[in-house]
Amino acid sequence: MYSGTNRGAIVTLTANPSLDRTVELSGVLARGAVQRAAGFHEEPGGKGVNVCRALKASGTACVAVLPGDNGDPVVAGLRSAGIDHRNLPIGAALRANLTFTEPDGTTTKVNLPGPELGPEVQENLLALTLEACTGPEDTQAARWLVLAGSLPPGVPSDYYAVVADAVRRRFPQNTPALAIDSSGPPLLGALLHGAAPSLLKPNGEELAEVTGIATGDELESDPSLAAGAALTLIERGVGAVLATLGARGALLVTPDGAWLATRPPVTPRSTVGAGDSSLAGYLLAESAGKPPQDCLRQAVAHGAAAASLPGTRVPSLEETHPEEVTVHPVDPRPVPGSSARRGPAPTSSKEQS
């Protein structure tokens, strides 16, 4: 257990979970050829599920909410691992994702779309999420609600904003802090329709996508510019931005400051789930009452540890090394106030019908 006071459980919603199958190759992936695997791993997955797995490994309470029948391999995997979960039977098999890892850590992923979820299933999944966030005497029990990953077919791109609005209406006095880790239409839909998360966790490409500032590669190579881009999201109602910048480390931007965290390079075995472990590390430290700089430090330590492990294995706290992470302030570079790719500032959740 992380030292400090745990201020409530963490709930994750994974609308598009998967059975993650990782094939370790002994050489470079050869397109069109027959190759033998050096190793194989299979784990329940999806961003929110991975966050819960990482938190569980470090002794922190977490509840994974997801669609899936009781006998589905993803749900069975969570049950076998002893991870607290609430699953909604849907009468359809969940997807399986395939990852190939090469000896130098190069990762190739093939993600399937997942089963279609209709309006009734979407409503029931939302109700199950609210139930998971509810404590004794019908009060809020969750410290954080994490909305993570892609959305399956049939689910509108603003679904995370709908969930955020429902949670705020259900717990108006003591709303769980909201974290969003997604990309593409679900990420844009959340921000443009009033989700206004307490924490947003993009990578460089996603940060460029939602701000319209530079490219992902440019932001990853220039932390000051990335901090300036993240600051535009703070000005639009996001509480904090935890941006992973690849080999350049990670950036945390809040209304009170911006910090960059770096550490010595690790020998990568698989980058699958490293970002999810980074988010888990941040939540682990934040729930223990640590200051922002230490939350960032633990996020980088968790991500690096995950990258050094095979397949989709997640690290325990004991396998991370926050003492090797250096954190220093960053001055955000001023950026243009508008862009053709930047949408309008998110509306308040109360304005959403």
Disulfide bonds with the S-S distance in Angstrom:
Cys52-Cys62 2.08
